[in-house]
Amino acid sequence: MTSLTVSLAVLVFCAIFYSTDAGCRYASQCIDSNGTLYEIGGEWTERYEDHCDECECYEFGAGCCSTGSIISLPDHCVDIFDSDNCVHHVVEKSNPCQQCTGPHSAVGK
């Protein structure tokens, strides 16, 4: 049986927001995209269509790091993103129950 190696390139992308418009409403609280307030040290996850951001409230604003996105797939594979669990499933197009066996690349945590 031949073994295939799956290549995964990982790059962490983080952003710290300093302005009132980008996440920090008061000196002692931050606000997420749904309007929920967090105390300093509070953590939350922002969920998007193709990735999630893990965020934390600091005295100077909100800091967020992307959990990752798939950027390159073989033609026979497809990325199915589970936004509830912030997980990418790279599977065969012809059989979504089968994990993709070709090399693919991702960015994020």
N, C-alpha and C positions, 0 to 999 in steps of 0.2 A: 504494500500500500504506500502510495506517495504522500508525503506530508507537505502541506502548503503553509507558508508563513504569511501571516497577515501583517502588513506594514501599517503603522499608525504614527503619524506625526502629530505631536501635541504642542500647543503654544497657549499659554495662559494670557487672557486679555482682561485687564482690570481697569476700572475707571473710578476716580474719586471726584465727587461733585462738591463744589464749594458754594455755588450760588443758591439763593432761595428758590429760584425757579426749577432747579434740578434735583431737589430732594430734601432740603433742610428747611422746615417751616419756622421753627423756633430754635433758640440757642440750646434748648435741652431736649428737643424732639426732632424726628425726621418723619417724612410722609412717603408712603409708597404710591404706586400708580393707581391704586384703588381708593386712595384717601385714608388708609389706615395709618395712625400715628404710632411711632416707636420711640421709646426712651433711648438715651445714650447706651450703647452696648446691645441694643435690640437687633435681631437678625430676621430676615425674611427672604423669600424666593419670589422673583418676578418671572412669570411664565409667559413665553411668547410662542408663536406658531412653530418656530424651528430651533429654539434653544431656551435655556433658562439662565437667569442671573442670580447669583447668591449675593445678598446685600447685607450691610451692617451699618448701623447709625453711629457716627462719631461726633465729637463736639463741633467739628468744622463742617459736617455734612454727611451725606450718604456715600459709602464706597461699595461698588458692585463688581463682581468678577463673573464672566461668562462661564457656564458649565460646559460649553463646547458646541461646535457645529461641524457637520460632515462637509468637507469641501471637494472631495474627489472620490468617485466611485467607478468601478468597471461598468461597462455597458450592461452587463447581465445582472447588476445589483440595483437595489433601491433602498433608500433610507426611510424608515418609518419612525417618526418621533413620537414618543409617549410623553406629552407635556404634564400629565399628572405626576409622573415619577421622574421627569427630566432625564430620560434615557433615550438614546438613539439605538434602533435595531436595524442593522444592515443585513438585508436578506436577499435571496435570489428572487428576481422578478417573476420567474416561471413557477416558483414555489415559495410563497412568503413564510412558510413554516421552516424553511431551510436557511441557516445562517450563510451569508455570502462567503465564498471561499477565495475570492480574489483580493488583491491589495487595495486598500482605501486609505484616505487621509482625513484627519480631523484637526480642528483647532479648539482650544479651550482647556479646561481642567481635566 
